[in-house]
Amino acid sequence: MLSRMADSLYWLSRYTERAENLARILDVAQRLSQLPSAYAGASNEWESAIATASCKEVFDRSYPEATRENVIRFLVGTDGNPNSIIACIETARTNARAVRTTITTEMWEIINDGWNEMRRVRVDDMTPSELAAFLAQVKQLSLRFDGAAYRTMLRTDHYWFQRLGTFIERSDNMARLLDVKYHILLPEKAPVGGSLDYFQWAAILRSVNALTSFHWVYRKSVQPWLVADLLIFRPEQPRSLVSCYKAINEYLDQIADAYGRQGPAQRIGRTTLSRLSMGDIDTVFQSGLHEFLDGFIKENNALGAAISQQYLS
């Protein structure tokens, strides 16, 4: 397969997954903004949304303050943000069109129809109900695309590169969501494990469809270290970091077998998976959750760079 075709498949999935994760970030911010003042805390949940999306510097060049209206305008769709939800869907569609002959009809129709619907969205003055409906639409688009890829693509290198993009992006966004929650969203004077902490962590679990799963696994009230454990170390949780890296290593191995050689991407993937598989949440909290997540994000970025250099250049 040509490297430019693999590149388009890889980034098609990354941008589709990124749009979904931005929708989940905004969902968290909206849920927290609607909490009673006694539980909402003194922090700016809309500012935390910008921090989680890793675009604060670009945002600050365009807007003086992280208000609800400004953050929605920036993250949903604006010419000043190439990584807004609408821009991500547009970029995904561009990549899908470039590999139109290698993806299935169902995959193309989902992305193309989704883009046509996004073009009609009015970003300014979105009411809470309109924003909730839009975010649900974005998440449904990503879920439908993911399901179509899983159910209709041949298990060849086309499929493996498409899946790699999904899990690299998903693990990056999950780590950033956890990191920003722990260090920015909770006010400095609020106690870990307090009522404010409970509502914030519960909102994050809901945003990634994991609140019910949490109760099934732990059968306890929501506690920060257990939430982190679920979303980092539990392989049965499909969005956990270890679950993502099990999938990443599977597809990297299949690509290596198909092309008859391995390289830095496989070595980085195995090293990261080994660290996640042997890790435990008590040790992470003792050494620092932020430090652990920051190290993971750097490793994940290094893996993405290795994949690009090894296969996509």
C-alpha positions as CSV (number, residue, x, y, z in Angstrom):
1,M,0.0,0.0,0.0
2,L,1.2,3.5,-0.8
3,S,2.4,5.6,2.2
4,R,0.0,8.4,1.2
5,M,-2.9,6.0,1.3
6,A,-1.9,4.7,4.7
7,D,-1.5,8.3,5.9
8,S,-5.0,9.3,4.8
9,L,-6.6,6.2,6.4
10,Y,-4.6,6.9,9.6
11,W,-5.6,10.6,9.8
12,L,-9.2,9.9,8.7
13,S,-9.7,8.0,11.9
14,R,-7.7,10.3,14.1
15,Y,-9.8,13.3,13.0
16,T,-13.1,11.5,13.4
17,E,-12.0,10.3,16.9
18,R,-10.8,13.9,17.7
19,A,-14.2,15.4,16.8
20,E,-15.9,12.9,19.1
21,N,-13.5,13.6,22.0
22,L,-14.0,17.4,21.6
23,A,-17.7,16.7,21.8
24,R,-17.1,14.8,25.0
25,I,-15.0,17.6,26.4
26,L,-17.7,20.1,25.8
27,D,-20.2,17.7,27.3
28,V,-18.2,17.6,30.5
29,A,-18.0,21.4,30.6
30,Q,-21.7,21.8,30.0
31,R,-22.6,19.3,32.7
32,L,-20.4,21.0,35.2
33,S,-21.7,24.5,34.3
34,Q,-25.2,23.3,35.1
35,L,-24.4,22.1,38.6
36,P,-25.7,24.2,41.6
37,S,-23.2,26.8,42.7
38,A,-22.5,24.8,45.9
39,Y,-21.1,22.0,43.7
40,A,-19.8,23.9,40.7
41,G,-16.7,25.2,42.5
42,A,-14.7,28.3,41.8
43,S,-12.9,27.0,38.7
44,N,-13.9,27.8,35.2
45,E,-15.1,24.6,33.5
46,W,-15.0,26.3,30.1
47,E,-11.4,27.3,30.6
48,S,-10.7,23.7,31.5
49,A,-12.3,22.6,28.2
50,I,-9.8,24.7,26.3
51,A,-6.9,23.2,28.4
52,T,-8.1,19.7,27.8
53,A,-8.3,20.3,24.0
54,S,-4.7,21.5,24.1
55,C,-5.4,24.7,22.3
56,K,-5.2,27.5,24.9
57,E,-2.5,29.4,23.1
58,V,-4.5,29.6,19.9
59,F,-7.7,30.4,21.8
60,D,-6.0,33.2,23.7
61,R,-5.0,34.9,20.4
62,S,-8.6,35.1,19.4
63,Y,-10.6,35.6,22.6
64,P,-10.0,37.6,25.7
65,E,-11.9,35.3,28.1
66,A,-13.0,31.7,28.2
67,T,-16.7,32.3,28.4
68,R,-19.3,29.7,27.4
69,E,-20.1,31.5,24.1
70,N,-16.4,32.0,23.2
71,V,-15.4,28.4,24.0
72,I,-18.4,26.9,22.1
73,R,-17.6,29.1,19.1
74,F,-14.0,28.1,19.1
75,L,-14.3,24.4,19.7
76,V,-17.4,23.7,17.7
77,G,-16.5,25.7,14.6
78,T,-14.5,28.8,13.7
79,D,-12.0,29.8,11.0
80,G,-9.5,30.5,13.7
81,N,-9.3,26.9,15.0
82,P,-8.2,24.2,12.5
83,N,-9.0,21.6,15.2
84,S,-12.6,22.5,15.9
85,I,-15.3,19.8,15.7
86,I,-16.5,21.0,12.3
87,A,-13.0,21.4,11.0
88,C,-12.1,17.9,12.2
89,I,-15.1,16.4,10.3
90,E,-14.1,18.4,7.2
91,T,-10.5,17.1,7.4
92,A,-11.8,13.6,8.0
93,R,-14.0,13.9,4.9
94,T,-11.1,15.2,2.8
95,N,-9.0,12.2,3.8
96,A,-11.9,9.8,3.2
97,R,-12.3,11.2,-0.3
98,A,-8.6,10.6,-0.9
99,V,-9.0,6.9,-0.1
100,R,-12.6,6.6,-1.5
101,T,-11.7,3.3,-3.3
102,T,-10.2,1.7,-0.1
103,I,-13.0,2.4,2.4
104,T,-16.5,0.9,2.2
105,T,-19.6,2.7,0.9
106,E,-21.0,2.7,4.4
107,M,-18.0,4.5,5.8
108,W,-18.0,7.1,3.1
109,E,-21.7,7.8,3.3
110,I,-21.5,8.3,7.1
111,I,-18.6,10.8,6.9
112,N,-20.1,12.6,3.9
113,D,-23.6,12.9,5.2
114,G,-22.2,14.0,8.6
115,W,-20.2,16.8,7.0
116,N,-23.2,18.0,5.0
117,E,-25.2,18.2,8.2
118,M,-22.4,20.0,10.1
119,R,-22.3,22.7,7.4
120,R,-25.8,23.8,8.4
121,V,-25.1,24.1,12.1
122,R,-25.3,27.7,13.5
123,V,-22.6,28.0,16.1
124,D,-23.5,31.4,17.6
125,D,-26.0,31.6,20.5
126,M,-26.4,27.8,20.9
127,T,-28.8,27.1,23.7
128,P,-27.9,24.3,26.2
129,S,-30.4,22.0,24.5
130,E,-29.1,22.8,21.0
131,L,-25.6,22.2,22.1
132,A,-26.5,18.9,23.8
133,A,-28.3,17.8,20.6
134,F,-25.3,18.8,18.4
135,L,-22.8,17.0,20.7
136,A,-24.9,13.9,20.6
137,Q,-25.0,14.1,16.8
138,V,-21.2,14.3,16.7
139,K,-20.8,11.3,19.0
140,Q,-23.3,9.3,17.0
141,L,-21.4,10.1,13.8
142,S,-18.1,8.8,15.2
143,L,-19.8,5.7,16.7
144,R,-21.5,4.9,13.4
145,F,-18.2,5.4,11.5
146,D,-16.3,3.2,13.9
147,G,-19.0,0.5,13.7
148,A,-19.0,0.6,9.9
149,A,-15.3,0.2,9.8
150,Y,-15.3,-2.7,12.2
151,R,-18.2,-4.5,10.4
152,T,-17.4,-3.8,6.7
153,M,-13.7,-3.4,6.1
154,L,-11.5,-6.3,5.0
155,R,-8.8,-7.2,7.6
156,T,-5.9,-6.0,5.6
157,D,-3.3,-3.2,6.0
158,H,-6.0,-0.7,5.1
159,Y,-8.0,-1.7,8.2
160,W,-5.0,-1.9,10.5
161,F,-3.9,1.7,9.7
162,Q,-7.4,3.0,10.1
163,R,-7.6,1.3,13.5
164,L,-4.2,2.6,14.6
165,G,-5.3,6.2,14.1
166,T,-8.4,5.6,16.2
167,F,-6.6,4.2,19.2
168,I,-3.6,6.6,19.1
169,E,-6.0,9.5,19.2
170,R,-8.3,7.9,21.8
171,S,-5.5,7.2,24.3
172,D,-4.1,10.8,23.9
173,N,-7.5,12.4,24.6
174,M,-8.3,10.1,27.6
175,A,-4.9,10.9,29.2
176,R,-5.4,14.7,28.7
177,L,-9.0,14.5,30.1
178,L,-7.8,12.8,33.3
179,D,-4.8,15.1,33.6
180,V,-6.7,18.4,33.3
181,K,-9.5,17.2,35.6
182,Y,-7.0,16.4,38.4
183,H,-4.9,19.6,38.1
184,I,-7.1,22.3,36.8
185,L,-10.8,21.6,37.3
186,L,-10.7,20.9,41.0
187,P,-10.1,24.2,42.9
188,E,-6.9,24.2,45.1
189,K,-8.9,24.5,48.4
190,A,-11.4,21.7,47.6
191,P,-10.7,18.4,49.3
192,V,-10.0,15.3,47.1
193,G,-12.9,13.0,47.7
194,G,-15.3,15.9,48.7
195,S,-18.7,16.5,47.2
196,L,-17.3,18.8,44.5
197,D,-14.8,16.2,43.6
198,Y,-17.5,13.5,43.4
199,F,-19.7,15.5,40.9
200,Q,-16.8,16.4,38.7
201,W,-15.5,12.9,38.4
202,A,-19.0,11.5,37.9
203,A,-19.5,14.1,35.1
204,I,-16.3,12.8,33.4
205,L,-17.4,9.2,33.7
206,R,-20.8,10.1,32.1
207,S,-19.0,11.9,29.3
208,V,-17.1,8.7,28.3
209,N,-20.1,6.4,28.9
210,A,-18.4,4.8,31.9
211,L,-20.4,5.6,34.9
212,T,-22.5,2.4,34.9
213,S,-19.3,0.4,34.1
214,F,-17.6,2.0,37.1
215,H,-20.3,0.8,39.4
216,W,-20.3,-2.7,37.8
217,V,-16.5,-3.0,38.3
218,Y,-16.1,-1.5,41.8
219,R,-19.6,-1.4,43.4
220,K,-18.5,1.6,45.4
221,S,-19.2,5.4,45.3
222,V,-17.2,7.4,42.8
223,Q,-13.6,8.0,44.1
224,P,-10.9,9.7,42.1
225,W,-8.3,6.9,42.4
226,L,-10.9,4.3,41.3
227,V,-11.9,6.4,38.3
228,A,-8.3,6.8,37.3
229,D,-7.8,3.1,37.8
230,L,-10.8,2.3,35.5
231,L,-9.6,4.7,32.8
232,I,-5.9,3.8,32.9
233,F,-5.4,0.2,34.0
234,R,-8.6,-1.8,33.5
235,P,-8.5,-3.8,30.2
236,E,-12.2,-4.5,30.2
237,Q,-12.9,-0.8,29.9
238,P,-12.7,-0.1,26.1
239,R,-11.5,3.5,26.5
240,S,-8.8,2.8,29.1
241,L,-5.2,3.4,28.2
242,V,-4.2,-0.2,28.6
243,S,-7.1,-1.3,26.4
244,C,-6.1,1.2,23.7
245,Y,-2.5,0.0,23.8
246,K,-3.5,-3.7,23.6
247,A,-5.3,-2.8,20.3
248,I,-2.4,-0.6,19.1
249,N,0.1,-3.4,19.6
250,E,-2.1,-6.0,17.9
251,Y,-2.4,-3.8,14.7
252,L,1.3,-2.9,14.8
253,D,2.2,-6.6,14.9
254,Q,-0.1,-7.4,12.0
255,I,1.4,-4.6,10.0
256,A,4.9,-5.9,10.8
257,D,4.0,-9.4,9.8
258,A,2.5,-8.2,6.5
259,Y,5.6,-6.1,5.6
260,G,8.1,-8.5,7.0
261,R,9.9,-6.1,9.3
262,Q,9.6,-4.3,12.7
263,G,10.9,-1.0,13.9
264,P,10.7,1.8,16.5
265,A,6.9,1.9,16.4
266,Q,6.6,-1.8,17.6
267,R,9.3,-1.2,20.3
268,I,7.7,1.9,21.7
269,G,4.2,0.3,21.6
270,R,5.4,-2.8,23.5
271,T,7.3,-0.7,26.1
272,T,4.3,1.4,26.8
273,L,1.9,-1.6,27.0
274,S,4.3,-3.3,29.4
275,R,4.4,-0.3,31.7
276,L,0.6,0.0,31.6
277,S,0.1,-3.8,32.2
278,M,2.4,-3.8,35.2
279,G,1.2,-0.5,36.7
280,D,-1.1,0.0,39.6
281,I,-3.1,3.0,40.7
282,D,-1.6,3.2,44.3
283,T,1.9,3.6,42.9
284,V,0.7,6.1,40.4
285,F,-0.9,8.3,43.0
286,Q,2.1,8.1,45.3
287,S,4.5,9.2,42.6
288,G,2.0,11.7,41.1
289,L,-0.9,11.2,38.6
290,H,0.1,14.3,36.6
291,E,3.7,13.0,36.2
292,F,2.4,9.6,35.1
293,L,0.0,11.0,32.6
294,D,2.5,13.6,31.2
295,G,4.9,10.8,30.6
296,F,2.3,8.7,28.9
297,I,1.3,11.6,26.6
298,K,4.9,12.0,25.6
299,E,5.3,8.3,24.9
300,N,2.1,8.3,22.9
301,N,3.3,11.3,20.8
302,A,6.6,9.5,20.3
303,L,4.7,6.4,19.0
304,G,2.7,8.6,16.6
305,A,5.9,10.1,15.3
306,A,7.5,6.7,14.9
307,I,4.4,5.4,13.0
308,S,4.6,8.4,10.7
309,Q,8.3,8.1,10.0
310,Q,8.2,4.3,9.6
311,Y,5.1,3.9,7.4
312,L,3.5,7.2,6.4
313,S,6.4,9.3,5.0
